[in-house]
Amino acid sequence: MQENDLFLDNYLRKIVEDFKGWADRSSKSVNKEWYTDPAPRIKEFESELQAKFGNKYIKILSGGSAHSFVVNTDKDSKFKKGDILMAASWSTPARNKPRGNIFDDNYTVHWTGTI
């Protein structure tokens, strides 16, 4: 088990929890004839959420799209290990500022990306 596994699991769990809240709210906001149970969408979203480990970053993928990146090295000139970076593209993080740090647990997560 790697040092950051628990913290990374918490980060992924926060992403899923935010998606659950959004799915519940959006399902209840529609006309009753259009209502659909959000449980299957939530289960699918959760099953597609994954972390891919690289030398510099952990890429968080959501259904084939890059959600965010987590710095996975102590040798970054601008960021510290565990910093959460928004995705600039499928393969590149936005290196303008960290959106939080998985080790601090003091960050906001949206299933659509970090803020």
C-alpha positions as protocol buffer text, in pm:
chain_id: "A"
residue {
  index: 1
  type: MET
  ca { x: 0 y: 0 z: 0 }
}
residue {
  index: 2
  type: GLN
  ca { x: 136 y: 339 z: -97 }
}
residue {
  index: 3
  type: GLU
  ca { x: 153 y: 630 z: 147 }
}
residue {
  index: 4
  type: ASN
  ca { x: -116 y: 827 z: -34 }
}
residue {
  index: 5
  type: ASP
  ca { x: -369 y: 543 z: -93 }
}
residue {
  index: 6
  type: LEU
  ca { x: -600 y: 640 z: 193 }
}
residue {
  index: 7
  type: PHE
  ca { x: -591 y: 1007 z: 100 }
}
residue {
  index: 8
  type: LEU
  ca { x: -649 y: 928 z: -267 }
}
residue {
  index: 9
  type: ASP
  ca { x: -944 y: 704 z: -172 }
}
residue {
  index: 10
  type: ASN
  ca { x: -1091 y: 993 z: 27 }
}
residue {
  index: 11
  type: TYR
  ca { x: -1050 y: 1224 z: -273 }
}
residue {
  index: 12
  type: LEU
  ca { x: -1227 y: 976 z: -504 }
}
residue {
  index: 13
  type: ARG
  ca { x: -1501 y: 930 z: -244 }
}
residue {
  index: 14
  type: LYS
  ca { x: -1555 y: 1310 z: -232 }
}
residue {
  index: 15
  type: ILE
  ca { x: -1592 y: 1318 z: -611 }
}
residue {
  index: 16
  type: VAL
  ca { x: -1852 y: 1039 z: -600 }
}
residue {
  index: 17
  type: GLU
  ca { x: -2043 y: 1203 z: -311 }
}
residue {
  index: 18
  type: ASP
  ca { x: -2068 y: 1528 z: -503 }
}
residue {
  index: 19
  type: PHE
  ca { x: -2192 y: 1340 z: -810 }
}
residue {
  index: 20
  type: LYS
  ca { x: -2454 y: 1162 z: -596 }
}
residue {
  index: 21
  type: GLY
  ca { x: -2581 y: 1496 z: -467 }
}
residue {
  index: 22
  type: TRP
  ca { x: -2599 y: 1638 z: -818 }
}
residue {
  index: 23
  type: ALA
  ca { x: -2775 y: 1328 z: -956 }
}
residue {
  index: 24
  type: ASP
  ca { x: -3031 y: 1330 z: -673 }
}
residue {
  index: 25
  type: ARG
  ca { x: -3103 y: 1702 z: -714 }
}
residue {
  index: 26
  type: SER
  ca { x: -3130 y: 1682 z: -1092 }
}
residue {
  index: 27
  type: SER
  ca { x: -3357 y: 1376 z: -1080 }
}
residue {
  index: 28
  type: LYS
  ca { x: -3594 y: 1544 z: -834 }
}
residue {
  index: 29
  type: SER
  ca { x: -3606 y: 1871 z: -1023 }
}
residue {
  index: 30
  type: VAL
  ca { x: -3777 y: 1723 z: -1328 }
}
residue {
  index: 31
  type: ASN
  ca { x: -4144 y: 1650 z: -1382 }
}
residue {
  index: 32
  type: LYS
  ca { x: -4258 y: 1326 z: -1213 }
}
residue {
  index: 33
  type: GLU
  ca { x: -4328 y: 1170 z: -1553 }
}
residue {
  index: 34
  type: TRP
  ca { x: -3965 y: 1229 z: -1646 }
}
residue {
  index: 35
  type: TYR
  ca { x: -3819 y: 1123 z: -1311 }
}
residue {
  index: 36
  type: THR
  ca { x: -3557 y: 852 z: -1331 }
}
residue {
  index: 37
  type: ASP
  ca { x: -3391 y: 678 z: -1042 }
}
residue {
  index: 38
  type: PRO
  ca { x: -3037 y: 819 z: -1019 }
}
residue {
  index: 39
  type: ALA
  ca { x: -2894 y: 499 z: -865 }
}
residue {
  index: 40
  type: PRO
  ca { x: -2787 y: 341 z: -1198 }
}
residue {
  index: 41
  type: ARG
  ca { x: -2613 y: 663 z: -1310 }
}
residue {
  index: 42
  type: ILE
  ca { x: -2437 y: 691 z: -974 }
}
residue {
  index: 43
  type: LYS
  ca { x: -2323 y: 328 z: -991 }
}
residue {
  index: 44
  type: GLU
  ca { x: -2195 y: 375 z: -1347 }
}
residue {
  index: 45
  type: PHE
  ca { x: -2011 y: 697 z: -1257 }
}
residue {
  index: 46
  type: GLU
  ca { x: -1850 y: 534 z: -955 }
}
residue {
  index: 47
  type: SER
  ca { x: -1744 y: 227 z: -1154 }
}
residue {
  index: 48
  type: GLU
  ca { x: -1581 y: 444 z: -1423 }
}
residue {
  index: 49
  type: LEU
  ca { x: -1385 y: 662 z: -1179 }
}
residue {
  index: 50
  type: GLN
  ca { x: -1023 y: 553 z: -1173 }
}
residue {
  index: 51
  type: ALA
  ca { x: -673 y: 665 z: -1088 }
}
residue {
  index: 52
  type: LYS
  ca { x: -382 y: 607 z: -1326 }
}
residue {
  index: 53
  type: PHE
  ca { x: -40 y: 639 z: -1166 }
}
residue {
  index: 54
  type: GLY
  ca { x: 241 y: 809 z: -1354 }
}
residue {
  index: 55
  type: ASN
  ca { x: 585 y: 930 z: -1247 }
}
residue {
  index: 56
  type: LYS
  ca { x: 480 y: 1291 z: -1186 }
}
residue {
  index: 57
  type: TYR
  ca { x: 100 y: 1275 z: -1158 }
}
residue {
  index: 58
  type: ILE
  ca { x: -189 y: 1054 z: -1067 }
}
residue {
  index: 59
  type: LYS
  ca { x: -449 y: 1113 z: -1338 }
}
residue {
  index: 60
  type: ILE
  ca { x: -810 y: 1088 z: -1219 }
}
residue {
  index: 61
  type: LEU
  ca { x: -1034 y: 963 z: -1499 }
}
residue {
  index: 62
  type: SER
  ca { x: -1410 y: 978 z: -1512 }
}
residue {
  index: 63
  type: GLY
  ca { x: -1564 y: 778 z: -1794 }
}
residue {
  index: 64
  type: GLY
  ca { x: -1266 y: 829 z: -2022 }
}
residue {
  index: 65
  type: SER
  ca { x: -1235 y: 1201 z: -1948 }
}
residue {
  index: 66
  type: ALA
  ca { x: -961 y: 1353 z: -1736 }
}
residue {
  index: 67
  type: HIS
  ca { x: -1114 y: 1487 z: -1415 }
}
residue {
  index: 68
  type: SER
  ca { x: -803 y: 1612 z: -1239 }
}
residue {
  index: 69
  type: PHE
  ca { x: -441 y: 1535 z: -1159 }
}
residue {
  index: 70
  type: VAL
  ca { x: -269 y: 1480 z: -825 }
}
residue {
  index: 71
  type: VAL
  ca { x: 100 y: 1561 z: -795 }
}
residue {
  index: 72
  type: ASN
  ca { x: 280 y: 1233 z: -722 }
}
residue {
  index: 73
  type: THR
  ca { x: 635 y: 1352 z: -664 }
}
residue {
  index: 74
  type: ASP
  ca { x: 837 y: 1555 z: -417 }
}
residue {
  index: 75
  type: LYS
  ca { x: 1051 y: 1688 z: -702 }
}
residue {
  index: 76
  type: ASP
  ca { x: 807 y: 1934 z: -862 }
}
residue {
  index: 77
  type: SER
  ca { x: 945 y: 2289 z: -878 }
}
residue {
  index: 78
  type: LYS
  ca { x: 605 y: 2455 z: -829 }
}
residue {
  index: 79
  type: PHE
  ca { x: 379 y: 2212 z: -639 }
}
residue {
  index: 80
  type: LYS
  ca { x: 404 y: 1979 z: -345 }
}
residue {
  index: 81
  type: LYS
  ca { x: 312 y: 1613 z: -338 }
}
residue {
  index: 82
  type: GLY
  ca { x: -63 y: 1564 z: -310 }
}
residue {
  index: 83
  type: ASP
  ca { x: -160 y: 1896 z: -473 }
}
residue {
  index: 84
  type: ILE
  ca { x: -478 y: 1867 z: -680 }
}
residue {
  index: 85
  type: LEU
  ca { x: -456 y: 2021 z: -1026 }
}
residue {
  index: 86
  type: MET
  ca { x: -742 y: 2081 z: -1263 }
}
residue {
  index: 87
  type: ALA
  ca { x: -719 y: 1905 z: -1599 }
}
residue {
  index: 88
  type: ALA
  ca { x: -617 y: 2135 z: -1885 }
}
residue {
  index: 89
  type: SER
  ca { x: -657 y: 1850 z: -2133 }
}
residue {
  index: 90
  type: TRP
  ca { x: -683 y: 1473 z: -2129 }
}
residue {
  index: 91
  type: SER
  ca { x: -309 y: 1438 z: -2074 }
}
residue {
  index: 92
  type: THR
  ca { x: -204 y: 1767 z: -1914 }
}
residue {
  index: 93
  type: PRO
  ca { x: -281 y: 1932 z: -1580 }
}
residue {
  index: 94
  type: ALA
  ca { x: -343 y: 2305 z: -1545 }
}
residue {
  index: 95
  type: ARG
  ca { x: -30 y: 2421 z: -1365 }
}
residue {
  index: 96
  type: ASN
  ca { x: -156 y: 2766 z: -1268 }
}
residue {
  index: 97
  type: LYS
  ca { x: -253 y: 2685 z: -907 }
}
residue {
  index: 98
  type: PRO
  ca { x: -339 y: 2389 z: -686 }
}
residue {
  index: 99
  type: ARG
  ca { x: -708 y: 2335 z: -607 }
}
residue {
  index: 100
  type: GLY
  ca { x: -623 y: 2174 z: -274 }
}
residue {
  index: 101
  type: ASN
  ca { x: -408 y: 1895 z: -140 }
}
residue {
  index: 102
  type: ILE
  ca { x: -526 y: 1541 z: -69 }
}
residue {
  index: 103
  type: PHE
  ca { x: -318 y: 1532 z: 250 }
}
residue {
  index: 104
  type: ASP
  ca { x: -479 y: 1847 z: 394 }
}
residue {
  index: 105
  type: ASP
  ca { x: -840 y: 1731 z: 340 }
}
residue {
  index: 106
  type: ASN
  ca { x: -940 y: 2098 z: 325 }
}
residue {
  index: 107
  type: TYR
  ca { x: -1062 y: 2128 z: -33 }
}
residue {
  index: 108
  type: THR
  ca { x: -1386 y: 2139 z: -228 }
}
residue {
  index: 109
  type: VAL
  ca { x: -1462 y: 1884 z: -496 }
}
residue {
  index: 110
  type: HIS
  ca { x: -1710 y: 1889 z: -780 }
}
residue {
  index: 111
  type: TRP
  ca { x: -1765 y: 1581 z: -990 }
}
residue {
  index: 112
  type: THR
  ca { x: -1721 y: 1803 z: -1296 }
}
residue {
  index: 113
  type: GLY
  ca { x: -1372 y: 1899 z: -1181 }
}
residue {
  index: 114
  type: THR
  ca { x: -1192 y: 2071 z: -899 }
}
residue {
  index: 115
  type: ILE
  ca { x: -1239 y: 2435 z: -810 }
}
